[in-house]
Each structure stands twice: as structure tokens, then as C-alpha cells.
Amino acid sequence: MVPLPPSSLTRRRLLAGLGLGAAAVGAPGLLAGCGGGSTGLDGGGAEPGGGGAKPNLKVWYHQYGESGTQQAVERYAKDYPDATIKVQWTPGDYTSKVNSGLLSGDGPDVFEGSANLAMVRANQIVPLDDILEPIRSDYTDADLKSITVDGKLYGARIVDDTVLLYYRKSVLEKAGVNPPTTLDELVSAAKELTTPDQKGLFIGNDAGVTPAYGGGSMLGPVLWSVGQNYLTPDNKINFTGDNVVAALGKLKQLVDDKSILLGAPTDYWDPSSFTQGLCAMQWTGLWAMPAIQQALDDDFGIVPFPPFSATIGKPSTPQGGWSAMVSAKSGNVDAAKAYIKWLWLDNTAFQEDFNLSYGFHIPPRKSLAAKAAKLQSGPAAEAVKFYNDYAIAGGTTWSPAMNNALGDAATAIVRKGQDPSTSLNAAVKTVQQQLDQLLG
């Protein structure tokens, strides 16, 4: 759920892995140093002076960069009739704050994050099947994978985010280049579109290999382009083999061709490199679309990340966003579930407001996304279709430590030209040790 970053758009941090399970659709630099505003009353239990009839719930959010989001969740909380809600808005290192809170009785009743196996094994979160099962079919398969651990559902989706390949229509047309439909076409297009004043492609200042918990990393898309993933469904390592080496080789070719933008003023999450003509194509988030439309009008298009070839792999987009979960240490588990159900399952007006009135995201309920006015036409409608058809989640077993190991291997191969087999074998050793600890 890669927090999704701060930018000239003031992107938020997404702790829910764009395809990374325990990681986050991550906004670099947004989470550092805790604190935050609140509304309502402190503590769990019954409201003081209320005779115990109305429970108090502590609900934690990370600091969204989008203006109006904090006021929105506080407004929703005040409208809830069955409990007194204290909203904690947390700038800085939200992840550490949550990790500490889940170990104590002073933590949240409800919090946003990303479900993962480690949290379940540590008995930190409770399953939500009783409230989620009735609407299960209204989630995409990728969303379900992001909240499923050991066959149970642990999170109600709050927002869905993804990352897409944006291209400048007029620039491609002038060069006689078609939007890429395979990885070879992407490499070729990037080279053809590179001029002394413009690079063909921007996938991040790290060439896409840093294991950011967000859609900026190419680790997931490269694996998906050859029909593989971080792990198999039964938690076996799945990031090795000749096809993966070949796909990483395409990233290295982009570096060797000098057709990708490096050293841009901001990173992948900010569309200004694209809108200011520093690159003809950019890998960036759905959240960037309003700023791109404002700058370029209709002179842009989008495609998912392409498959390796016409016969290997398929198009993909990362699954990311946030989910609402219930702490196992809450003194009001049933009341916490009821609040999540009221806000993130039943109240579709608030869900659409939160996703589309302040930033630009996909409401997780498929039925709601299908009728949201801002998602009915043009590139926005295409993005929803790409998400529904091609979004892939990394799974709830894959962890930040595993991601770092694979990122180190990708950096060695793509940026340093080191031997692919040796580099990937080092990652295999580290990831297998992590799996043995976690699954044992």
C-alpha cells in the first residue's frame, strides 16, 4: 500500500503496497515524526457521563497530503451515531507509531494500513469476514488478495491507487511511435523518443529499482511482465529464472541506452517532469491525472505496464491503497467493526467523497467506481478498467525485508552491471530465511 508520495500535488504516503502486501504504495518522505490532530474523546470504553451506553473509539490515519482529507474524516466521525470517535491524524513515521500502538492498550481501535501475515501471526489484528463477506464480490481479485491472510479477510478497503504509463500523444505521433504494447516496444520507444532536450521515459530517479513501497518500483511490473510474482500462491520464491533475468535486462538496456530520465527535480510520483517536457513518457500514479489534464488538456494517453512479449506475460498495474483494520487489543472490537462497516462498506456517499473530492483515487467498491461521475469517461474511465482488469497485488506474505533483498539484487543487475544469477541468488537466500522464520 507504498504510501503514495508527496509531490507538487502533495501526494500522500500509502502504506498498503502497490502490489507489495506488507509494504506500502509508498510516499517517500511523508512519514517521519508523530503527532496529529484529533476530534472526540480519549480512551476506550464508555463515554464519560454517558452511563456506558456509547463506546469511545480511537481511529488512526496517516497524514494525507491532500487538502481537506483530515476535515473529511473528522466530519464523518461526528456523523456516526453509535460511538464517540476520536480521530488521530498522524504526520511523520506513521508505521512506527502504529507498530507501537498495536503492542499496547493505548493504541487504536481502528487504523489504516496493510494486512500482512506477520501481523496475523502476532495476533495484532482481527478478521473482518463477518462484515466483509456480504460485499466480497464487489472487490477486485487484487484487492481481495491484499487483505486475505490464511483464508480470512482482515481489512476493509478505503482507497484504491495504481500506477500507469502516461505518454504525450503529440510527441509520439510526431516521432511515428505507437504506445508500447510489449517490453521490447517500451525500450525501443524510449530510445526513439530521446532527443538532446528530452528523455524518452521516466520511471524514477533510481531507474525503478529501489524497493520503494509504492508504484515507483519496477520490481513488481518486471516480474508481472513475464507472468511471475514475488512469491507463488503457496509462498515459494517466484522471482528467479531466465525470463526474470531477461526482463531485468530490459531495464538495464534502458539505462545503457541513456533513454531514461535520471536526476529529475522530483521523483516518479510527481508528474512535472512529464508536463514540462523533460520526458515523453512517465510511469506515475492515477493521483497525478488531474494535474496532467490541467497542464496538457487531452494531449496524453495511458497504458498499463506492458507484458514482456506477445506470448509471455500480460499487461499489469500495481494494486495499492489503504485498508481499515481493527486492533486485536481494542476493548471494543464489535463496535470498531460496526464503525468500519458503517463508513467503508455502507456509506457510499462518504466513500466517493473521500476518494474523489480531495485527491483522485478509485473507490474500492466496484459498483461505486462504476457509477462515480468523475470516472465515467476519458483516461479516468480507462484507468478504472485497467485496474479492474490488470491490477496485481504482491500478497500478504511478502515483507519489507524481502523487498529490500530483491531491490538490492535489481540495483546490482541494472545499475551496476553485476551478474544476474549471483545477485538473484543472494536475494533468494535472504528471502528464504525470512520465509522460514515467518512460516515456521
FIKOL-217257 format. One record per residue (C-alpha): residue number from 1; residue in three letters; x, y, z. Coordinates in steps of 0.5 Angstrom, whole numbers. Example, Ala and Ser with C-alpha at 12.3 -4.5 7.8 and 13.67 -1.06 7.14 Angstrom:
2
+-----+-----+-------+-------+-------+
:   i :  aa :    c1 :    c2 :    c3 :
+-----+-----+-------+-------+-------+
:   1 : ala :    25 :    -9 :    16 :
:   2 : ser :    27 :    -2 :    14 :
+-----+-----+-------+-------+-------+
//
This chain:
440
+-----+-----+-------+-------+-------+
:   i :  aa :    c1 :    c2 :    c3 :
+-----+-----+-------+-------+-------+
:   1 : met :     0 :     0 :     0 :
:   2 : val :     7 :     4 :    -2 :
:   3 : pro :     5 :    11 :     2 :
:   4 : leu :     4 :    15 :    -5 :
:   5 : pro :     8 :    21 :    -4 :
:   6 : pro :     8 :    28 :    -3 :
:   7 : ser :     9 :    32 :    -9 :
:   8 : ser :     7 :    39 :   -12 :
:   9 : leu :     1 :    35 :   -12 :
:  10 : thr :     2 :    34 :    -4 :
:  11 : arg :     2 :    26 :    -5 :
:  12 : arg :     0 :    22 :     1 :
:  13 : arg :     4 :    16 :     3 :
:  14 : leu :     1 :    10 :     2 :
:  15 : leu :     3 :     4 :     7 :
:  16 : ala :    -1 :    -1 :     3 :
:  17 : gly :     3 :    -4 :    -2 :
:  18 : leu :     2 :    -2 :    -9 :
:  19 : gly :     3 :   -10 :   -10 :
:  20 : leu :     7 :   -11 :    -4 :
:  21 : gly :     3 :   -14 :     1 :
:  22 : ala :     6 :   -11 :     8 :
:  23 : ala :     9 :    -6 :     4 :
:  24 : ala :     6 :     1 :     2 :
:  25 : val :     4 :     4 :    -4 :
:  26 : gly :    10 :     9 :    -1 :
:  27 : ala :    10 :    16 :    -1 :
:  28 : pro :    17 :    18 :     0 :
:  29 : gly :    19 :    23 :     6 :
:  30 : leu :    12 :    23 :     8 :
:  31 : leu :    12 :    19 :    15 :
:  32 : ala :    17 :    22 :    20 :
:  33 : gly :    16 :    24 :    27 :
:  34 : cys :     9 :    23 :    30 :
:  35 : gly :     3 :    27 :    33 :
:  36 : gly :    -3 :    30 :    30 :
:  37 : gly :   -10 :    33 :    31 :
:  38 : ser :   -16 :    29 :    34 :
:  39 : thr :   -23 :    30 :    35 :
:  40 : gly :   -28 :    27 :    40 :
:  41 : leu :   -26 :    24 :    47 :
:  42 : asp :   -20 :    20 :    49 :
:  43 : gly :   -19 :    13 :    51 :
:  44 : gly :   -23 :     7 :    50 :
:  45 : gly :   -29 :     4 :    54 :
:  46 : ala :   -36 :     8 :    55 :
:  47 : glu :   -37 :    16 :    54 :
:  48 : pro :   -35 :    19 :    61 :
:  49 : gly :   -42 :    21 :    64 :
:  50 : gly :   -46 :    17 :    59 :
:  51 : gly :   -47 :    11 :    63 :
:  52 : gly :   -43 :     7 :    59 :
:  53 : ala :   -48 :     7 :    53 :
:  54 : lys :   -44 :    10 :    48 :
:  55 : pro :   -37 :     7 :    47 :
:  56 : asn :   -31 :    11 :    45 :
:  57 : leu :   -27 :     9 :    39 :
:  58 : lys :   -20 :    11 :    37 :
:  59 : val :   -19 :    12 :    30 :
:  60 : trp :   -12 :    13 :    27 :
:  61 : tyr :   -10 :    16 :    20 :
:  62 : his :    -3 :    17 :    17 :
:  63 : gln :    -3 :    24 :    14 :
:  64 : tyr :    -5 :    25 :     7 :
:  65 : gly :    -2 :    31 :     3 :
:  66 : glu :    -9 :    33 :     0 :
:  67 : ser :   -12 :    39 :     3 :
:  68 : gly :   -19 :    37 :     6 :
:  69 : thr :   -18 :    30 :     8 :
:  70 : gln :   -17 :    31 :    15 :
:  71 : gln :   -23 :    35 :    16 :
:  72 : ala :   -27 :    30 :    12 :
:  73 : val :   -25 :    24 :    16 :
:  74 : glu :   -27 :    28 :    22 :
:  75 : arg :   -34 :    30 :    19 :
:  76 : tyr :   -35 :    23 :    18 :
:  77 : ala :   -34 :    21 :    25 :
:  78 : lys :   -38 :    27 :    28 :
:  79 : asp :   -44 :    24 :    24 :
:  80 : tyr :   -43 :    17 :    27 :
:  81 : pro :   -49 :    16 :    32 :
:  82 : asp :   -47 :     9 :    35 :
:  83 : ala :   -40 :    11 :    38 :
:  84 : thr :   -36 :    17 :    40 :
:  85 : ile :   -30 :    17 :    35 :
:  86 : lys :   -23 :    20 :    37 :
:  87 : val :   -19 :    21 :    30 :
:  88 : gln :   -12 :    22 :    31 :
:  89 : trp :    -8 :    25 :    25 :
:  90 : thr :    -1 :    23 :    25 :
:  91 : pro :     4 :    26 :    21 :
:  92 : gly :    11 :    23 :    21 :
:  93 : asp :    13 :    16 :    22 :
:  94 : tyr :     6 :    13 :    22 :
:  95 : thr :     8 :     6 :    21 :
:  96 : ser :    13 :     6 :    27 :
:  97 : lys :     7 :     9 :    31 :
:  98 : val :     2 :     4 :    29 :
:  99 : asn :     7 :    -2 :    31 :
: 100 : ser :     8 :     1 :    38 :
: 101 : gly :     1 :     2 :    39 :
: 102 : leu :    -1 :    -5 :    37 :
: 103 : leu :     3 :    -7 :    42 :
: 104 : ser :     0 :    -3 :    48 :
: 105 : gly :    -7 :    -2 :    50 :
: 106 : asp :    -6 :     5 :    49 :
: 107 : gly :    -6 :     4 :    41 :
: 108 : pro :   -12 :     5 :    36 :
: 109 : asp :   -19 :     1 :    36 :
: 110 : val :   -19 :     2 :    28 :
: 111 : phe :   -13 :     4 :    24 :
: 112 : glu :   -11 :     4 :    17 :
: 113 : gly :    -5 :     0 :    14 :
: 114 : ser :    -4 :    -6 :    10 :
: 115 : ala :    -6 :   -13 :    13 :
: 116 : asn :     0 :   -18 :    13 :
: 117 : leu :     2 :   -25 :    15 :
: 118 : ala :     7 :   -22 :    21 :
: 119 : met :     1 :   -18 :    24 :
: 120 : val :    -4 :   -24 :    24 :
: 121 : arg :     1 :   -29 :    27 :
: 122 : ala :     3 :   -24 :    32 :
: 123 : asn :    -5 :   -23 :    34 :
: 124 : gln :    -5 :   -16 :    33 :
: 125 : ile :   -11 :   -15 :    28 :
: 126 : val :   -18 :   -19 :    28 :
: 127 : pro :   -21 :   -22 :    22 :
: 128 : leu :   -27 :   -18 :    19 :
: 129 : asp :   -30 :   -24 :    15 :
: 130 : asp :   -37 :   -22 :    18 :
: 131 : ile :   -38 :   -15 :    16 :
: 132 : leu :   -34 :   -16 :     9 :
: 133 : glu :   -37 :   -23 :     6 :
: 134 : pro :   -43 :   -20 :     4 :
: 135 : ile :   -39 :   -15 :     0 :
: 136 : arg :   -34 :   -19 :    -2 :
: 137 : ser :   -36 :   -20 :   -10 :
: 138 : asp :   -35 :   -12 :   -10 :
: 139 : tyr :   -28 :   -12 :    -9 :
: 140 : thr :   -23 :   -14 :   -15 :
: 141 : asp :   -19 :   -20 :   -14 :
: 142 : ala :   -13 :   -16 :   -13 :
: 143 : asp :   -16 :   -12 :    -7 :
: 144 : leu :   -18 :   -19 :    -4 :
: 145 : lys :   -11 :   -21 :    -4 :
: 146 : ser :    -9 :   -15 :    -1 :
: 147 : ile :   -13 :   -16 :     5 :
: 148 : thr :   -13 :   -24 :     6 :
: 149 : val :    -9 :   -28 :    10 :
: 150 : asp :    -9 :   -35 :    12 :
: 151 : gly :   -16 :   -35 :     8 :
: 152 : lys :   -19 :   -30 :    12 :
: 153 : leu :   -20 :   -22 :    11 :
: 154 : tyr :   -17 :   -17 :    15 :
: 155 : gly :   -18 :   -10 :    12 :
: 156 : ala :   -24 :    -6 :     9 :
: 157 : arg :   -21 :    -2 :     3 :
: 158 : ile :   -21 :     5 :     4 :
: 159 : val :   -18 :     8 :    -3 :
: 160 : asp :   -15 :     4 :    -9 :
: 161 : asp :    -9 :     7 :   -12 :
: 162 : thr :    -5 :     5 :   -18 :
: 163 : val :     1 :     7 :   -23 :
: 164 : leu :     0 :     8 :   -30 :
: 165 : leu :     5 :     9 :   -36 :
: 166 : tyr :     3 :    16 :   -39 :
: 167 : tyr :     5 :    18 :   -46 :
: 168 : arg :     5 :    25 :   -49 :
: 169 : lys :     0 :    24 :   -56 :
: 170 : ser :     3 :    29 :   -60 :
: 171 : val :    11 :    27 :   -58 :
: 172 : leu :     9 :    20 :   -60 :
: 173 : glu :     6 :    22 :   -66 :
: 174 : lys :    11 :    27 :   -69 :
: 175 : ala :    16 :    21 :   -68 :
: 176 : gly :    12 :    16 :   -71 :
: 177 : val :    12 :    12 :   -65 :
: 178 : asn :     6 :     8 :   -62 :
: 179 : pro :     4 :     7 :   -55 :
: 180 : pro :     8 :     1 :   -53 :
: 181 : thr :     5 :    -6 :   -52 :
: 182 : thr :    11 :   -10 :   -50 :
: 183 : leu :    17 :    -9 :   -46 :
: 184 : asp :    21 :    -9 :   -52 :
: 185 : glu :    17 :    -4 :   -55 :
: 186 : leu :    18 :     0 :   -49 :
: 187 : val :    25 :     0 :   -49 :
: 188 : ser :    25 :     2 :   -57 :
: 189 : ala :    20 :     7 :   -56 :
: 190 : ala :    24 :    11 :   -50 :
: 191 : lys :    30 :    10 :   -55 :
: 192 : glu :    27 :    13 :   -61 :
: 193 : leu :    24 :    19 :   -57 :
: 194 : thr :    30 :    21 :   -53 :
: 195 : thr :    33 :    28 :   -56 :
: 196 : pro :    38 :    33 :   -53 :
: 197 : asp :    33 :    36 :   -50 :
: 198 : gln :    28 :    31 :   -47 :
: 199 : lys :    29 :    23 :   -45 :
: 200 : gly :    24 :    18 :   -48 :
: 201 : leu :    22 :    15 :   -41 :
: 202 : phe :    22 :    17 :   -33 :
: 203 : ile :    21 :    11 :   -29 :
: 204 : gly :    24 :    14 :   -23 :
: 205 : asn :    31 :    17 :   -21 :
: 206 : asp :    33 :    11 :   -19 :
: 207 : ala :    32 :     7 :   -26 :
: 208 : gly :    26 :     4 :   -22 :
: 209 : val :    30 :    -1 :   -18 :
: 210 : thr :    30 :     2 :   -11 :
: 211 : pro :    25 :    -2 :    -7 :
: 212 : ala :    20 :     3 :    -5 :
: 213 : tyr :    13 :     1 :    -2 :
: 214 : gly :    10 :     4 :    -8 :
: 215 : gly :     8 :     4 :   -15 :
: 216 : gly :    15 :     7 :   -17 :
: 217 : ser :    19 :     1 :   -16 :
: 218 : met :    19 :    -3 :   -23 :
: 219 : leu :    21 :   -10 :   -18 :
: 220 : gly :    13 :   -12 :   -19 :
: 221 : pro :    12 :   -10 :   -26 :
: 222 : val :    18 :   -13 :   -29 :
: 223 : leu :    16 :   -20 :   -25 :
: 224 : trp :     9 :   -19 :   -28 :
: 225 : ser :    11 :   -18 :   -35 :
: 226 : val :    14 :   -25 :   -35 :
: 227 : gly :     8 :   -28 :   -31 :
: 228 : gln :    11 :   -29 :   -25 :
: 229 : asn :    11 :   -25 :   -18 :
: 230 : tyr :    15 :   -24 :   -12 :
: 231 : leu :    12 :   -31 :    -9 :
: 232 : thr :     8 :   -36 :   -11 :
: 233 : pro :     1 :   -37 :    -8 :
: 234 : asp :     4 :   -43 :    -4 :
: 235 : asn :     9 :   -38 :    -1 :
: 236 : lys :    15 :   -41 :    -6 :
: 237 : ile :    20 :   -36 :    -8 :
: 238 : asn :    18 :   -34 :   -15 :
: 239 : phe :    23 :   -28 :   -17 :
: 240 : thr :    28 :   -32 :   -21 :
: 241 : gly :    29 :   -36 :   -28 :
: 242 : asp :    31 :   -34 :   -35 :
: 243 : asn :    25 :   -30 :   -36 :
: 244 : val :    26 :   -25 :   -30 :
: 245 : val :    33 :   -24 :   -32 :
: 246 : ala :    31 :   -22 :   -39 :
: 247 : ala :    26 :   -17 :   -36 :
: 248 : leu :    31 :   -14 :   -32 :
: 249 : gly :    36 :   -14 :   -38 :
: 250 : lys :    31 :    -9 :   -41 :
: 251 : leu :    31 :    -5 :   -35 :
: 252 : lys :    39 :    -5 :   -36 :
: 253 : gln :    38 :    -3 :   -43 :
: 254 : leu :    34 :     3 :   -42 :
: 255 : val :    40 :     5 :   -37 :
: 256 : asp :    45 :     3 :   -42 :
: 257 : asp :    42 :     7 :   -48 :
: 258 : lys :    41 :    13 :   -44 :
: 259 : ser :    34 :    14 :   -46 :
: 260 : ile :    31 :    14 :   -39 :
: 261 : leu :    31 :    21 :   -34 :
: 262 : leu :    35 :    21 :   -28 :
: 263 : gly :    37 :    26 :   -23 :
: 264 : ala :    30 :    30 :   -24 :
: 265 : pro :    28 :    35 :   -20 :
: 266 : thr :    22 :    31 :   -17 :
: 267 : asp :    21 :    23 :   -17 :
: 268 : tyr :    16 :    19 :   -20 :
: 269 : trp :    10 :    21 :   -16 :
: 270 : asp :    11 :    28 :   -19 :
: 271 : pro :     8 :    29 :   -26 :
: 272 : ser :    12 :    36 :   -27 :
: 273 : ser :    18 :    32 :   -31 :
: 274 : phe :    12 :    30 :   -36 :
: 275 : thr :     8 :    36 :   -36 :
: 276 : gln :    14 :    40 :   -37 :
: 277 : gly :    17 :    36 :   -43 :
: 278 : leu :    23 :    33 :   -39 :
: 279 : cys :    21 :    26 :   -42 :
: 280 : ala :    16 :    24 :   -47 :
: 281 : met :    13 :    18 :   -42 :
: 282 : gln :    13 :    17 :   -35 :
: 283 : trp :    11 :    12 :   -30 :
: 284 : thr :     7 :    15 :   -25 :
: 285 : gly :     0 :    15 :   -21 :
: 286 : leu :    -7 :    16 :   -22 :
: 287 : trp :    -7 :    21 :   -17 :
: 288 : ala :    -3 :    25 :   -22 :
: 289 : met :    -8 :    25 :   -27 :
: 290 : pro :   -12 :    32 :   -25 :
: 291 : ala :    -5 :    36 :   -26 :
: 292 : ile :    -3 :    33 :   -32 :
: 293 : gln :   -10 :    34 :   -35 :
: 294 : gln :   -10 :    41 :   -33 :
: 295 : ala :    -3 :    42 :   -36 :
: 296 : leu :    -4 :    38 :   -42 :
: 297 : asp :   -11 :    38 :   -44 :
: 298 : asp :   -12 :    32 :   -48 :
: 299 : asp :    -5 :    31 :   -50 :
: 300 : phe :    -4 :    25 :   -46 :
: 301 : gly :    -6 :    18 :   -46 :
: 302 : ile :    -5 :    12 :   -41 :
: 303 : val :    -3 :     5 :   -42 :
: 304 : pro :    -1 :    -1 :   -37 :
: 305 : phe :     6 :    -3 :   -36 :
: 306 : pro :     7 :    -8 :   -42 :
: 307 : pro :     8 :   -15 :   -42 :
: 308 : phe :    15 :   -18 :   -44 :
: 309 : ser :    12 :   -20 :   -51 :
: 310 : ala :     6 :   -22 :   -54 :
: 311 : thr :     7 :   -29 :   -52 :
: 312 : ile :    10 :   -28 :   -45 :
: 313 : gly :     6 :   -25 :   -39 :
: 314 : lys :     1 :   -20 :   -39 :
: 315 : pro :    -1 :   -12 :   -38 :
: 316 : ser :     0 :   -10 :   -31 :
: 317 : thr :    -2 :    -4 :   -26 :
: 318 : pro :     0 :    -5 :   -18 :
: 319 : gln :    -5 :    -5 :   -13 :
: 320 : gly :    -4 :     0 :    -8 :
: 321 : gly :    -8 :     4 :    -3 :
: 322 : trp :   -10 :     3 :     5 :
: 323 : ser :   -15 :    -1 :     9 :
: 324 : ala :   -18 :     0 :    15 :
: 325 : met :   -17 :    -5 :    20 :
: 326 : val :   -19 :    -7 :    28 :
: 327 : ser :   -13 :    -8 :    33 :
: 328 : ala :   -14 :   -14 :    37 :
: 329 : lys :   -12 :   -10 :    43 :
: 330 : ser :   -18 :    -6 :    42 :
: 331 : gly :   -23 :    -6 :    48 :
: 332 : asn :   -29 :    -5 :    43 :
: 333 : val :   -28 :   -10 :    38 :
: 334 : asp :   -35 :   -11 :    36 :
: 335 : ala :   -36 :    -3 :    36 :
: 336 : ala :   -30 :    -2 :    32 :
: 337 : lys :   -32 :    -7 :    27 :
: 338 : ala :   -39 :    -3 :    27 :
: 339 : tyr :   -36 :     3 :    25 :
: 340 : ile :   -32 :     1 :    19 :
: 341 : lys :   -38 :    -3 :    16 :
: 342 : trp :   -42 :     4 :    17 :
: 343 : leu :   -36 :     8 :    14 :
: 344 : trp :   -33 :     4 :     9 :
: 345 : leu :   -38 :    -1 :     7 :
: 346 : asp :   -45 :     2 :     7 :
: 347 : asn :   -44 :    10 :     7 :
: 348 : thr :   -42 :    10 :    -1 :
: 349 : ala :   -43 :    18 :    -1 :
: 350 : phe :   -37 :    19 :     4 :
: 351 : gln :   -33 :    13 :     0 :
: 352 : glu :   -34 :    17 :    -6 :
: 353 : asp :   -33 :    24 :    -3 :
: 354 : phe :   -26 :    21 :     1 :
: 355 : asn :   -23 :    18 :    -6 :
: 356 : leu :   -25 :    24 :   -11 :
: 357 : ser :   -27 :    30 :    -7 :
: 358 : tyr :   -20 :    32 :    -5 :
: 359 : gly :   -15 :    27 :    -9 :
: 360 : phe :   -16 :    23 :   -15 :
: 361 : his :   -17 :    15 :   -13 :
: 362 : ile :   -21 :     9 :   -14 :
: 363 : pro :   -27 :     8 :    -9 :
: 364 : pro :   -25 :     1 :    -8 :
: 365 : arg :   -33 :    -2 :    -9 :
: 366 : lys :   -33 :    -4 :   -16 :
: 367 : ser :   -40 :    -2 :   -16 :
: 368 : leu :   -39 :     5 :   -13 :
: 369 : ala :   -33 :     6 :   -18 :
: 370 : ala :   -37 :     4 :   -24 :
: 371 : lys :   -42 :    10 :   -23 :
: 372 : ala :   -38 :    15 :   -20 :
: 373 : ala :   -38 :    21 :   -24 :
: 374 : lys :   -31 :    23 :   -25 :
: 375 : leu :   -29 :    16 :   -27 :
: 376 : gln :   -34 :    16 :   -33 :
: 377 : ser :   -30 :    18 :   -39 :
: 378 : gly :   -24 :    19 :   -42 :
: 379 : pro :   -17 :    17 :   -39 :
: 380 : ala :   -20 :    16 :   -32 :
: 381 : ala :   -25 :    11 :   -34 :
: 382 : glu :   -19 :     8 :   -38 :
: 383 : ala :   -15 :     8 :   -31 :
: 384 : val :   -21 :     4 :   -28 :
: 385 : lys :   -22 :    -1 :   -33 :
: 386 : phe :   -14 :    -2 :   -33 :
: 387 : tyr :   -14 :    -3 :   -25 :
: 388 : asn :   -20 :    -8 :   -25 :
: 389 : asp :   -17 :   -12 :   -31 :
: 390 : tyr :   -10 :   -12 :   -29 :
: 391 : ala :    -8 :   -10 :   -22 :
: 392 : ile :    -4 :   -15 :   -19 :
: 393 : ala :    -2 :   -15 :   -11 :
: 394 : gly :     4 :   -18 :    -8 :
: 395 : gly :     1 :   -22 :    -3 :
: 396 : thr :     1 :   -21 :     5 :
: 397 : thr :     7 :   -26 :     6 :
: 398 : trp :    12 :   -21 :     2 :
: 399 : ser :    15 :   -16 :     7 :
: 400 : pro :    19 :   -10 :     7 :
: 401 : ala :    26 :   -14 :     9 :
: 402 : met :    24 :   -19 :     3 :
: 403 : asn :    23 :   -13 :    -2 :
: 404 : asn :    30 :   -10 :     0 :
: 405 : ala :    33 :   -16 :    -1 :
: 406 : leu :    30 :   -16 :    -8 :
: 407 : gly :    32 :    -9 :    -9 :
: 408 : asp :    39 :   -10 :    -8 :
: 409 : ala :    39 :   -15 :   -13 :
: 410 : ala :    36 :   -11 :   -18 :
: 411 : thr :    40 :    -5 :   -17 :
: 412 : ala :    46 :    -9 :   -17 :
: 413 : ile :    44 :   -12 :   -24 :
: 414 : val :    41 :    -6 :   -27 :
: 415 : arg :    45 :     0 :   -24 :
: 416 : lys :    52 :    -4 :   -23 :
: 417 : gly :    52 :    -9 :   -29 :
: 418 : gln :    53 :   -15 :   -24 :
: 419 : asp :    52 :   -22 :   -25 :
: 420 : pro :    44 :   -23 :   -25 :
: 421 : ser :    45 :   -30 :   -23 :
: 422 : thr :    50 :   -28 :   -17 :
: 423 : ser :    45 :   -22 :   -15 :
: 424 : leu :    39 :   -26 :   -15 :
: 425 : asn :    42 :   -32 :   -11 :
: 426 : ala :    44 :   -27 :    -6 :
: 427 : ala :    36 :   -25 :    -5 :
: 428 : val :    34 :   -32 :    -5 :
: 429 : lys :    38 :   -34 :     1 :
: 430 : thr :    35 :   -27 :     5 :
: 431 : val :    28 :   -28 :     3 :
: 432 : gln :    28 :   -36 :     4 :
: 433 : gln :    31 :   -34 :    11 :
: 434 : gln :    25 :   -29 :    12 :
: 435 : leu :    20 :   -34 :    10 :
: 436 : asp :    23 :   -40 :    14 :
: 437 : gln :    22 :   -35 :    20 :
: 438 : leu :    15 :   -33 :    18 :
: 439 : leu :    12 :   -39 :    16 :
: 440 : gly :    15 :   -43 :    21 :
+-----+-----+-------+-------+-------+
//
